[in-house]
């Protein structure tokens, strides 16, 4: 390797990727991004679905492809990109760990397409999508509820627990708080589909019960 080869390695841009090839890579990335988009949409079971976040996964994938094409074209550009990207700090809070999975998935597929490893990108996308969908249906076999019962100090916790077990697959007392004037009991209940209103009515009919609140437990954090 002579001086000219070394000079070309650092300062000459690799033009082996034509405009048509670059457009093809971006279109493949868009197709893979659509699979990620659909997978996130059909497997989401939280309270508020964010379409903006889902679209952001596609954009992240396409940007990663562009970065990979730039890095592969020239060593100086690749070093500059490393320095530029190390300066950027993202401080957006990810409330659901599941969202982090989709962000990382989009980045990895963008790296695969940008490095022109198309077969790996397509196979891994389909495989990961099937795994996420399978686990999503598994998690929907049962729905968790938190039942908050407030009443007088003479509140019969065992009677409430027996009613919940009658209408659900599983029920247990999670917390109990008592004062001189009132009592509060929090139960965790697992049902097959949805909580029946009759269960709440029967609890309200118990002597000493003032209020009953049923909350769907999704695992999401608020704030």
C-alpha positions as CSV (number, residue, x, y, z in Angstrom):
1,X,0.0,0.0,0.0
2,X,1.6,3.3,-1.1
3,X,0.9,6.9,-0.1
4,X,-1.8,7.3,-2.7
5,X,-3.8,4.4,-1.4
6,X,-3.6,5.7,2.1
7,X,-4.6,9.1,1.0
8,X,-7.6,7.8,-0.9
9,X,-8.6,5.7,2.1
10,X,-9.0,8.7,4.3
11,X,-10.1,11.5,1.9
12,X,-11.7,9.9,-1.1
13,X,-15.4,9.1,-1.0
14,X,-16.5,5.6,-1.9
15,X,-19.0,6.1,-4.7
16,X,-19.7,2.4,-5.2
17,X,-23.2,3.0,-3.9
18,X,-25.2,4.8,-6.6
19,X,-28.3,6.8,-6.1
20,X,-30.5,3.8,-7.2
21,X,-28.8,1.5,-4.7
22,X,-29.2,4.1,-1.8
23,X,-32.9,4.5,-2.7
24,X,-33.3,0.7,-2.7
25,X,-31.8,0.5,0.8
26,X,-34.1,3.2,2.1
27,X,-37.1,1.5,0.6
28,X,-36.1,-1.8,2.2
29,X,-35.7,0.1,5.5
30,X,-39.1,1.6,5.1
31,X,-40.6,-1.8,4.5
32,X,-38.9,-3.2,7.7
33,X,-40.0,-0.1,9.6
34,X,-43.6,-0.8,8.5
35,X,-43.3,-4.3,10.1
36,X,-42.1,-2.7,13.3
37,X,-44.9,-0.2,13.2
38,X,-47.6,-2.8,12.8
39,X,-46.1,-5.1,15.4
40,X,-46.0,-2.2,18.0
41,X,-49.6,-1.3,17.1
42,X,-51.2,-4.7,17.4
43,X,-49.3,-5.8,20.5
44,X,-49.8,-2.5,22.5
45,X,-52.1,-3.1,25.5
46,X,-51.4,0.0,27.5
47,X,-53.7,2.9,28.4
48,X,-52.7,5.5,25.8
49,X,-51.3,4.5,22.5
50,X,-48.8,7.0,21.0
51,X,-48.8,7.2,17.2
52,X,-45.9,9.7,17.3
53,X,-43.7,7.3,19.1
54,X,-44.5,4.5,16.7
55,X,-43.7,6.7,13.6
56,X,-40.5,7.7,15.3
57,X,-39.3,4.1,15.2
58,X,-39.5,4.2,11.4
59,X,-37.6,7.5,11.3
60,X,-34.9,6.2,13.6
61,X,-34.4,3.2,11.3
62,X,-34.1,5.4,8.2
63,X,-31.7,7.8,9.9
64,X,-29.6,4.8,11.0
65,X,-29.4,3.6,7.4
66,X,-28.2,7.0,6.3
67,X,-25.5,7.1,9.0
68,X,-24.3,3.6,8.0
69,X,-24.0,4.7,4.4
70,X,-22.0,7.7,5.3
71,X,-19.7,5.8,7.6
72,X,-19.0,3.1,5.0
73,X,-18.1,5.7,2.4
74,X,-15.1,7.3,4.0
75,X,-13.0,6.8,7.2
76,X,-12.7,10.5,8.0
77,X,-16.5,10.8,7.8
78,X,-16.9,7.8,10.0
79,X,-14.6,9.3,12.6
80,X,-16.4,12.6,12.4
81,X,-19.8,10.9,12.9
82,X,-18.5,9.1,16.0
83,X,-17.4,12.4,17.5
84,X,-20.6,14.2,16.5
85,X,-22.9,11.4,17.8
86,X,-21.0,11.2,21.1
87,X,-21.8,14.9,21.8
88,X,-25.6,14.3,21.5
89,X,-27.4,13.5,24.8
90,X,-30.9,12.2,24.8
91,X,-32.8,12.9,28.1
92,X,-36.3,11.8,27.0
93,X,-37.8,9.6,29.7
94,X,-38.9,6.1,28.5
95,X,-41.8,5.2,30.8
96,X,-42.3,1.7,29.5
97,X,-39.3,-0.7,29.1
98,X,-41.1,-2.2,26.1
99,X,-40.6,1.1,24.2
100,X,-36.9,0.7,24.7
101,X,-37.1,-2.7,23.0
102,X,-38.7,-1.2,19.9
103,X,-36.2,1.7,19.7
104,X,-33.2,-0.7,19.9
105,X,-34.9,-3.0,17.4
106,X,-35.2,-0.1,14.9
107,X,-31.6,0.9,15.4
108,X,-30.3,-2.7,14.9
109,X,-32.4,-3.2,11.7
110,X,-31.1,0.2,10.4
111,X,-27.5,-1.0,11.0
112,X,-28.2,-4.2,9.1
113,X,-29.8,-2.5,6.1
114,X,-27.2,0.3,6.1
115,X,-24.4,-2.3,6.0
116,X,-26.3,-4.0,3.1
117,X,-26.9,-7.2,5.1
118,X,-30.4,-7.4,3.7
119,X,-31.0,-11.1,4.3
120,X,-30.2,-10.8,8.0
121,X,-32.4,-7.7,8.3
122,X,-35.4,-9.3,6.7
123,X,-35.1,-12.7,8.6
124,X,-34.5,-11.0,11.9
125,X,-37.4,-8.6,11.5
126,X,-39.9,-11.3,10.8
127,X,-38.5,-13.6,13.6
128,X,-38.5,-10.8,16.2
129,X,-42.0,-9.7,15.2
130,X,-43.4,-13.2,15.6
131,X,-41.8,-13.6,19.0
132,X,-43.2,-10.2,20.2
133,X,-46.7,-11.1,18.9
134,X,-46.6,-14.5,20.5
135,X,-45.7,-13.1,23.9
136,X,-48.3,-10.4,23.5
137,X,-51.1,-13.0,23.1
138,X,-49.7,-14.9,26.0
139,X,-49.8,-11.9,28.3
140,X,-53.5,-11.3,27.3
141,X,-54.6,-14.7,28.7
142,X,-55.4,-12.9,32.0
143,X,-56.2,-9.3,33.0
144,X,-55.1,-7.9,36.3
145,X,-57.2,-5.5,38.3
146,X,-56.6,-3.6,41.6
147,X,-59.7,-3.5,43.7
148,X,-59.7,-0.7,46.3
149,X,-62.4,-1.1,49.0
150,X,-63.0,1.7,51.6
151,X,-65.3,1.4,54.5
152,X,-65.8,1.2,58.2
153,X,-63.4,-0.4,60.7
154,X,-65.7,-3.4,60.8
155,X,-64.9,-4.2,57.1
156,X,-64.9,-7.9,56.5
157,X,-61.9,-8.6,54.3
158,X,-62.4,-12.3,54.0
159,X,-65.9,-11.9,52.6
160,X,-64.6,-9.5,50.0
161,X,-61.8,-11.9,49.1
162,X,-64.3,-14.8,48.6
163,X,-66.4,-12.7,46.2
164,X,-63.4,-11.8,44.1
165,X,-62.3,-15.4,43.9
166,X,-65.8,-16.3,42.7
167,X,-65.5,-13.9,39.7
168,X,-61.8,-14.3,38.9
169,X,-59.0,-16.8,38.4
170,X,-57.0,-15.5,41.3
171,X,-57.4,-12.9,44.1
172,X,-55.3,-11.9,47.0
173,X,-55.0,-9.1,49.5
174,X,-52.2,-6.7,48.6
175,X,-52.5,-4.0,51.3
176,X,-54.6,-3.0,54.2
177,X,-54.8,0.3,55.9
178,X,-56.8,1.1,59.0
179,X,-57.5,4.2,61.2
180,X,-59.9,4.9,64.1
181,X,-62.7,5.9,61.7
182,X,-62.1,4.0,58.5
183,X,-60.5,1.0,56.8
184,X,-59.0,0.5,53.3
185,X,-58.2,-2.8,51.6
186,X,-56.4,-3.3,48.3
187,X,-56.9,-6.6,46.4
188,X,-55.2,-7.9,43.3
189,X,-57.5,-9.8,41.0
190,X,-56.8,-11.8,37.8
191,X,-59.7,-12.4,35.4
192,X,-59.8,-14.0,32.0
193,X,-61.2,-11.1,30.0
194,X,-62.9,-8.2,31.8
195,X,-64.1,-7.6,35.4
196,X,-67.8,-8.2,35.7
197,X,-69.9,-5.3,37.2
198,X,-71.8,-7.8,39.3
199,X,-68.6,-8.4,41.4
200,X,-68.4,-4.7,42.3
201,X,-72.1,-4.6,43.1
202,X,-71.8,-7.6,45.5
203,X,-68.9,-6.0,47.3
204,X,-70.8,-2.7,47.6
205,X,-73.7,-4.6,49.2
206,X,-71.5,-5.8,52.0
207,X,-72.2,-4.1,55.3
208,X,-69.7,-1.4,56.2
209,X,-68.4,-0.8,52.6
210,X,-68.5,2.9,51.6
211,X,-66.8,2.8,48.1
212,X,-65.3,0.3,45.6
213,X,-62.7,1.3,42.9
214,X,-61.6,-1.1,40.2
215,X,-58.3,-0.2,38.4
216,X,-56.8,-2.0,35.4
217,X,-53.2,-2.8,36.2
218,X,-51.1,-2.3,33.1
219,X,-47.6,-1.9,34.6
220,X,-47.3,1.7,33.3
221,X,-45.9,4.5,35.4
222,X,-47.6,7.9,35.5
223,X,-45.7,11.2,35.7
